[in-house]
């Protein structure tokens, strides 16, 4: 995030190529990446990876 808001970052080309070669593999959509504790809108803290 920057002072102007969220900054979109494209994935590395090699990662995109690898995923595309998998065909119809069910790859879940990525909503976000966090590297620090986050408080949800309901006030709870995200403490478990992958949630």
mmCIF file of the C-alpha atoms, coordinates in Angstrom:
data_MODEL
# 
_entry.id   MODEL 
# 
loop_
_atom_site.group_PDB 
_atom_site.id 
_atom_site.type_symbol 
_atom_site.label_atom_id 
_atom_site.label_alt_id 
_atom_site.label_comp_id 
_atom_site.label_asym_id 
_atom_site.label_entity_id 
_atom_site.label_seq_id 
_atom_site.pdbx_PDB_ins_code 
_atom_site.Cartn_x 
_atom_site.Cartn_y 
_atom_site.Cartn_z 
_atom_site.occupancy 
_atom_site.B_iso_or_equiv 
_atom_site.pdbx_formal_charge 
_atom_site.auth_seq_id 
_atom_site.auth_comp_id 
_atom_site.auth_asym_id 
_atom_site.auth_atom_id 
_atom_site.pdbx_PDB_model_num 
ATOM 1  C CA . UNK A 1 1  ? 0.000   0.000   0.000   1.00 0.00 ? 1  UNK A CA 1 
ATOM 2  C CA . UNK A 1 2  ? 1.215   3.487   -0.769  1.00 0.00 ? 2  UNK A CA 1 
ATOM 3  C CA . UNK A 1 3  ? 0.084   6.895   0.451   1.00 0.00 ? 3  UNK A CA 1 
ATOM 4  C CA . UNK A 1 4  ? -2.158  6.964   -2.634  1.00 0.00 ? 4  UNK A CA 1 
ATOM 5  C CA . UNK A 1 5  ? -3.779  3.607   -1.797  1.00 0.00 ? 5  UNK A CA 1 
ATOM 6  C CA . UNK A 1 6  ? -3.339  0.039   -2.970  1.00 0.00 ? 6  UNK A CA 1 
ATOM 7  C CA . UNK A 1 7  ? -0.673  -0.686  -5.541  1.00 0.00 ? 7  UNK A CA 1 
ATOM 8  C CA . UNK A 1 8  ? -1.298  -3.598  -7.908  1.00 0.00 ? 8  UNK A CA 1 
ATOM 9  C CA . UNK A 1 9  ? 1.719   -5.811  -8.554  1.00 0.00 ? 9  UNK A CA 1 
ATOM 10 C CA . UNK A 1 10 ? 1.734   -8.219  -11.499 1.00 0.00 ? 10 UNK A CA 1 
ATOM 11 C CA . UNK A 1 11 ? 2.972   -11.770 -10.822 1.00 0.00 ? 11 UNK A CA 1 
ATOM 12 C CA . UNK A 1 12 ? 6.358   -12.848 -12.212 1.00 0.00 ? 12 UNK A CA 1 
ATOM 13 C CA . UNK A 1 13 ? 6.227   -14.034 -15.845 1.00 0.00 ? 13 UNK A CA 1 
ATOM 14 C CA . UNK A 1 14 ? 7.655   -17.455 -14.945 1.00 0.00 ? 14 UNK A CA 1 
ATOM 15 C CA . UNK A 1 15 ? 4.843   -18.036 -12.450 1.00 0.00 ? 15 UNK A CA 1 
ATOM 16 C CA . UNK A 1 16 ? 2.190   -17.088 -15.006 1.00 0.00 ? 16 UNK A CA 1 
ATOM 17 C CA . UNK A 1 17 ? 3.689   -19.431 -17.616 1.00 0.00 ? 17 UNK A CA 1 
ATOM 18 C CA . UNK A 1 18 ? 3.834   -22.322 -15.130 1.00 0.00 ? 18 UNK A CA 1 
ATOM 19 C CA . UNK A 1 19 ? 0.201   -21.857 -14.120 1.00 0.00 ? 19 UNK A CA 1 
ATOM 20 C CA . UNK A 1 20 ? -0.990  -21.566 -17.727 1.00 0.00 ? 20 UNK A CA 1 
ATOM 21 C CA . UNK A 1 21 ? 0.725   -24.837 -18.669 1.00 0.00 ? 21 UNK A CA 1 
ATOM 22 C CA . UNK A 1 22 ? -1.421  -26.650 -16.091 1.00 0.00 ? 22 UNK A CA 1 
ATOM 23 C CA . UNK A 1 23 ? -4.519  -26.290 -18.279 1.00 0.00 ? 23 UNK A CA 1 
ATOM 24 C CA . UNK A 1 24 ? -7.766  -26.586 -16.316 1.00 0.00 ? 24 UNK A CA 1 
ATOM 25 C CA . UNK A 1 25 ? -6.177  -27.185 -12.933 1.00 0.00 ? 25 UNK A CA 1 
ATOM 26 C CA . UNK A 1 26 ? -8.503  -25.629 -10.299 1.00 0.00 ? 26 UNK A CA 1 
ATOM 27 C CA . UNK A 1 27 ? -6.329  -22.740 -9.152  1.00 0.00 ? 27 UNK A CA 1 
ATOM 28 C CA . UNK A 1 28 ? -8.060  -20.581 -6.496  1.00 0.00 ? 28 UNK A CA 1 
ATOM 29 C CA . UNK A 1 29 ? -8.217  -16.828 -7.003  1.00 0.00 ? 29 UNK A CA 1 
ATOM 30 C CA . UNK A 1 30 ? -5.792  -14.821 -4.895  1.00 0.00 ? 30 UNK A CA 1 
ATOM 31 C CA . UNK A 1 31 ? -7.551  -12.078 -2.973  1.00 0.00 ? 31 UNK A CA 1 
ATOM 32 C CA . UNK A 1 32 ? -4.569  -10.632 -1.112  1.00 0.00 ? 32 UNK A CA 1 
ATOM 33 C CA . UNK A 1 33 ? -1.196  -11.306 0.488   1.00 0.00 ? 33 UNK A CA 1 
ATOM 34 C CA . UNK A 1 34 ? -0.462  -10.169 4.016   1.00 0.00 ? 34 UNK A CA 1 
ATOM 35 C CA . UNK A 1 35 ? 2.831   -10.276 5.883   1.00 0.00 ? 35 UNK A CA 1 
ATOM 36 C CA . UNK A 1 36 ? 1.686   -9.018  9.279   1.00 0.00 ? 36 UNK A CA 1 
ATOM 37 C CA . UNK A 1 37 ? -1.228  -9.542  11.705  1.00 0.00 ? 37 UNK A CA 1 
ATOM 38 C CA . UNK A 1 38 ? -4.512  -8.160  10.399  1.00 0.00 ? 38 UNK A CA 1 
ATOM 39 C CA . UNK A 1 39 ? -7.674  -7.248  12.275  1.00 0.00 ? 39 UNK A CA 1 
ATOM 40 C CA . UNK A 1 40 ? -10.870 -8.215  10.442  1.00 0.00 ? 40 UNK A CA 1 
ATOM 41 C CA . UNK A 1 41 ? -13.793 -5.759  10.192  1.00 0.00 ? 41 UNK A CA 1 
ATOM 42 C CA . UNK A 1 42 ? -15.525 -7.678  13.024  1.00 0.00 ? 42 UNK A CA 1 
ATOM 43 C CA . UNK A 1 43 ? -12.552 -7.008  15.339  1.00 0.00 ? 43 UNK A CA 1 
ATOM 44 C CA . UNK A 1 44 ? -11.043 -10.510 15.325  1.00 0.00 ? 44 UNK A CA 1 
ATOM 45 C CA . UNK A 1 45 ? -7.370  -11.067 14.591  1.00 0.00 ? 45 UNK A CA 1 
ATOM 46 C CA . UNK A 1 46 ? -6.174  -13.307 11.749  1.00 0.00 ? 46 UNK A CA 1 
ATOM 47 C CA . UNK A 1 47 ? -3.797  -15.722 13.496  1.00 0.00 ? 47 UNK A CA 1 
ATOM 48 C CA . UNK A 1 48 ? -4.031  -18.829 11.290  1.00 0.00 ? 48 UNK A CA 1 
ATOM 49 C CA . UNK A 1 49 ? -2.198  -19.029 7.944   1.00 0.00 ? 49 UNK A CA 1 
ATOM 50 C CA . UNK A 1 50 ? -4.356  -19.418 4.811   1.00 0.00 ? 50 UNK A CA 1 
ATOM 51 C CA . UNK A 1 51 ? -7.532  -17.872 6.273   1.00 0.00 ? 51 UNK A CA 1 
# 
